[in-house]
């Protein structure tokens, strides 16, 4: 009998993801039992300040990783878009599950697209990535920083916001996608790096745990996420800056798009690149260099300076 302690955040979505992983581990391995260890992270505690102003990296992972390192947990389940590009030295992402819908979803007071909202409509999101891409097309919109779990943010619709933008994967996993009115396609809204992917983090040399979790790895998703995270790492990205990236596979060919934007939407630097799936990390790094050279370097330098 092997008992696994799984560290997770306590939100409904985080618990859904951790319970899904727990069920898969018990299904695939005879004699495995699981237990969820709920941990409140810094990002969960600070709800009245936009993430861009909180500063630092690992706002949703640091305390969970500490539980891994001190032995309170055997593995952790994360939304990969919350995981910083650099991990603590003794930890590793052991498996990435098949990605769900990577797009963003929108609920509006009109029940229609952004074009049905008034020119000064209030859009609920704390994501600078979303803000810059929406502002580029709708410069008159105002933005309301809303935090909290998925349903809490949706409940702001019609009260504090005329529209609320959320990750499609989250609302679908929770079975509340019927509350959303439309989904933003990739040409309208490039998603966050690794959006829609669930990752399992473990201690790097744990020979008891690692073989059990590796069977949950989805190779195609892992390749795409590796390219996206290499892009993010090269840009030294975090919650304080508007960065987007998404990769897809067509056979053995990897296609990737990346973006850095001005928060006011005045400039979006978007580039794309294709290459072999075996060169995922170098592809992501090269794409980041193209974005930096096209003006992204100046945008990021100014934003990082403002947030210091």
C-alpha distance (Angstrom), angle and dihedral (degrees) to the residues before:
residue distance angle dihedral
X1 . . .
X2 3.82 . .
X3 3.80 119.5 .
X4 3.80 116.3 -160.1
X5 3.80 123.9 -161.2
X6 3.80 109.7 -152.1
X7 3.82 119.0 -160.1
X8 3.79 116.8 -146.7
X9 3.76 142.9 154.0
X10 3.78 114.6 -100.5
X11 3.81 102.3 -120.5
X12 3.80 119.9 115.7
X13 3.81 91.0 -109.3
X14 3.82 94.6 46.9
X15 3.80 90.2 49.2
X16 3.81 91.4 48.9
X17 3.81 89.4 53.6
X18 3.81 94.3 46.0
X19 3.81 92.2 46.3
X20 3.80 89.7 49.8
X21 3.80 91.1 53.3
X22 3.81 91.1 45.0
X23 3.80 91.7 51.9
X24 3.81 91.6 48.9
X25 3.81 92.6 49.6
X26 3.80 91.4 50.2
X27 3.81 91.1 45.8
X28 3.80 94.9 49.9
X29 3.81 99.4 40.3
X30 3.77 122.6 52.0
X31 3.80 112.1 -137.9
X32 3.82 95.5 21.4
X33 3.80 117.9 129.7
X34 3.81 125.6 -178.2
X35 3.78 140.5 -151.8
X36 3.80 128.1 -170.2
X37 3.81 118.6 -131.0
X38 3.82 108.0 -159.9
X39 3.79 114.4 -149.2
X40 3.80 128.7 -175.2
X41 3.79 110.9 -138.8
X42 3.80 129.5 -157.9
X43 3.80 89.4 -103.2
X44 3.81 90.1 55.0
X45 3.80 93.2 50.0
X46 3.82 98.5 49.1
X47 3.80 105.6 60.9
X48 3.80 101.5 146.1
X49 3.81 96.3 64.7
X50 3.84 127.1 65.4
X51 3.80 112.3 -110.5
X52 3.80 90.0 -120.7
X53 3.81 88.8 63.8
X54 3.82 97.1 42.4
X55 3.81 90.6 68.0
X56 3.77 131.0 -161.7
X57 3.79 131.0 74.5
X58 3.77 130.7 -92.8
X59 3.81 94.0 40.8
X60 3.81 90.1 153.4
X61 3.81 98.8 32.4
X62 3.83 112.4 37.3
X63 3.82 98.5 86.3
X64 3.80 91.2 42.0
X65 3.80 91.1 52.5
X66 3.79 89.8 49.5
X67 3.82 88.0 57.5
X68 3.80 89.3 53.1
X69 3.78 93.2 48.7
X70 3.82 95.5 48.5
X71 3.80 94.4 44.6
X72 3.80 100.2 -110.7
X73 3.82 87.5 119.9
X74 3.81 134.5 31.5
X75 3.79 97.1 -155.3
X76 3.78 139.3 -0.1
X77 3.79 131.5 -140.0
X78 3.81 117.6 -145.8
X79 3.77 141.3 174.3
X80 3.79 94.8 -115.9
X81 3.81 92.3 -138.2
X82 3.83 87.0 67.2
X83 3.81 94.6 53.3
X84 3.84 115.8 97.8
X85 3.79 116.8 -123.0
X86 3.82 90.3 -114.4
X87 3.81 119.5 56.7
X88 3.82 128.6 -157.7
X89 3.80 110.9 -85.2
X90 3.83 98.1 -106.4
X91 3.82 97.1 43.4
X92 3.81 133.1 78.9
X93 3.79 139.6 -178.1
X94 3.79 99.8 -111.7
X95 3.81 100.7 -178.5
X96 3.79 139.1 9.5
X97 3.78 116.2 -158.7
X98 3.79 123.6 -138.2
X99 3.79 108.8 -71.5
X100 3.79 120.6 -109.1
X101 3.82 123.7 -149.0
X102 3.83 105.0 -38.4
X103 3.80 96.2 -162.9
X104 3.79 130.5 102.5
X105 3.81 120.4 -110.8
X106 3.79 128.2 -149.4
X107 3.81 134.5 -155.0
X108 3.81 117.1 -166.4
X109 3.80 135.5 -172.9
X110 3.80 88.9 -122.9
X111 3.80 94.5 49.2
X112 3.80 87.8 -128.1
X113 3.82 139.1 91.5
X114 3.80 126.3 -65.7
X115 3.83 89.1 -89.9
X116 3.83 89.7 68.2
X117 3.81 92.2 60.1
X118 3.82 124.5 89.1
X119 3.80 116.9 -95.8
X120 3.83 92.2 -106.1
X121 3.81 95.9 44.1
X122 3.82 118.1 152.8
X123 3.81 113.2 -120.5
X124 3.79 117.5 -159.6
X125 3.80 113.9 -138.9
X126 3.79 136.9 112.0
X127 3.82 92.4 -157.1
X128 3.81 115.7 108.8
X129 3.81 87.4 -162.9
X130 3.80 89.6 62.4
X131 3.79 93.9 39.7
X132 3.81 95.7 55.9
X133 3.81 94.7 46.5
X134 3.82 94.6 47.2
X135 3.81 92.7 44.2
X136 3.80 90.8 53.5
X137 3.82 88.5 66.2
X138 3.81 101.0 26.5
X139 3.83 106.5 34.3
X140 3.81 93.3 170.4
X141 3.79 95.8 60.8
X142 3.79 118.5 108.9
X143 3.79 121.5 -143.1
X144 3.79 129.0 -136.3
X145 3.81 117.0 -162.2
X146 3.81 105.7 -132.7
X147 3.78 122.7 179.7
X148 3.79 136.4 179.3
X149 3.77 134.7 71.9
X150 3.80 123.5 -29.0
X151 3.80 98.0 -94.1
X152 3.81 92.6 43.9
X153 3.79 89.4 56.5
X154 3.79 93.1 46.0
X155 3.79 89.4 52.1
X156 3.83 88.5 63.3
X157 3.82 89.9 69.1
X158 3.79 111.1 114.1
X159 3.81 91.1 9.1
X160 3.79 109.2 60.5
X161 3.80 99.1 -1.5
X162 3.81 140.5 37.4
X163 3.80 90.2 -150.6
X164 3.79 135.7 17.4
X165 3.82 123.7 -154.8
X166 3.82 120.1 -154.1
X167 3.79 138.8 163.0
X168 3.81 109.9 -86.6
X169 3.80 92.5 -139.9
X170 3.79 92.3 59.6
X171 3.78 97.2 50.0
X172 3.80 90.9 44.8
X173 3.80 93.1 49.9
X174 3.79 89.9 51.1
X175 3.80 91.6 47.3
X176 3.81 94.2 -121.9
X177 3.80 99.4 110.4
X178 3.82 87.6 114.9
X179 3.82 85.7 74.6
X180 3.81 90.2 62.5
X181 3.81 120.8 85.2
X182 3.81 103.4 -159.2
X183 3.79 143.8 -4.4
X184 3.80 124.4 -126.9
X185 3.80 113.5 -125.6
X186 3.81 121.7 -138.5
X187 3.80 94.5 -99.0
X188 3.82 89.6 56.5
X189 3.80 100.2 39.6
X190 3.77 125.5 12.9
X191 3.83 107.5 -151.9
X192 3.77 130.8 -125.7
X193 3.79 117.2 -83.8
X194 3.85 108.9 -80.3
X195 3.82 92.8 2.8
X196 3.81 110.7 169.2
X197 3.81 94.9 21.2
X198 3.82 125.3 114.2
X199 3.80 118.1 -150.4
X200 3.79 133.4 -161.9
X201 3.81 116.0 -145.9
X202 3.81 123.4 -163.8
X203 3.79 141.0 163.8
X204 3.80 107.0 -74.7
X205 3.81 98.3 -123.0
X206 3.79 100.8 33.5
X207 3.81 102.9 132.9
X208 3.81 92.6 -179.6
X209 3.81 97.4 54.0
X210 3.80 106.3 28.0
X211 3.84 99.0 66.9
X212 3.81 89.3 51.1
X213 3.79 94.2 53.9
X214 3.81 99.7 39.2
X215 3.81 92.1 73.4
X216 3.82 88.8 68.4
X217 3.81 92.4 61.2
X218 3.82 115.4 116.6
X219 3.82 104.7 -152.1
X220 3.81 98.3 -154.7
X221 3.80 93.4 49.2
X222 3.81 90.3 44.8
X223 3.83 91.1 54.6
X224 3.81 92.6 49.9
X225 3.79 93.0 46.3
X226 3.82 90.8 48.1
X227 3.80 90.1 56.6
X228 3.80 92.4 46.5
X229 3.81 93.5 48.2
X230 3.80 91.0 48.5
X231 3.81 87.3 54.3
X232 3.81 90.0 50.5
X233 3.80 93.1 45.7
X234 3.80 92.3 52.8
X235 3.82 89.8 51.7
X236 3.83 90.8 45.9
X237 3.79 85.6 -131.4
X238 3.77 130.4 -175.4
X239 3.81 140.1 152.5
X240 3.81 91.8 -67.2
X241 3.79 96.5 70.3
X242 3.83 136.3 56.2
X243 3.81 103.7 -113.3
X244 3.81 126.8 150.9
X245 3.79 132.4 178.8
X246 3.77 138.2 167.1
X247 3.81 134.0 176.4
X248 3.81 131.5 -167.8
X249 3.78 134.5 -175.4
X250 3.78 127.5 -129.7
X251 3.78 103.4 -175.9
X252 3.80 104.3 -56.1
X253 3.81 93.7 -22.0
X254 3.78 116.8 101.3
X255 3.80 118.1 -152.4
X256 3.79 118.9 -166.3
X257 3.80 136.8 -177.9
X258 3.79 125.3 -167.1
X259 3.79 135.5 -175.4
X260 3.78 141.9 -170.9
X261 3.80 118.1 -177.1
X262 3.76 144.2 -174.3
X263 3.80 108.6 -109.5
X264 3.82 90.4 -126.1
X265 3.81 90.2 55.9
X266 3.82 92.8 -119.3
X267 3.80 91.8 125.1
X268 3.80 132.2 24.7
X269 3.79 116.0 -177.1
X270 3.79 106.2 -159.8
X271 3.78 125.4 170.7
X272 3.81 136.4 168.3
X273 3.80 135.1 -154.8
X274 3.79 137.9 178.8
X275 3.79 132.5 -155.7
X276 3.77 146.0 133.3
X277 3.79 120.0 -44.9
X278 3.80 87.2 -126.8
X279 3.81 89.1 65.5
X280 3.80 98.0 50.8
X281 3.80 97.2 131.3
X282 3.80 95.5 45.8
X283 3.82 89.5 46.2
X284 3.80 91.4 55.0
X285 3.80 91.9 46.3
X286 3.82 93.2 48.1
X287 3.80 91.6 48.9
X288 3.80 89.9 51.2
X289 3.80 90.1 52.2
X290 3.82 89.7 52.3
X291 3.81 90.9 51.8
X292 3.82 91.2 46.7
X293 3.80 92.5 49.5
X294 3.82 91.5 48.4
X295 3.82 91.5 60.8
X296 3.78 103.4 -72.6
X297 3.80 92.0 111.3
X298 3.81 92.3 63.8
X299 3.80 93.6 45.0
X300 3.79 93.5 50.3
X301 3.80 94.6 43.3
X302 3.80 90.9 54.8
X303 3.82 93.9 45.5
X304 3.82 92.9 47.8
X305 3.81 89.8 49.0
X306 3.82 91.1 50.8
X307 3.80 90.9 51.4
X308 3.82 96.7 47.8
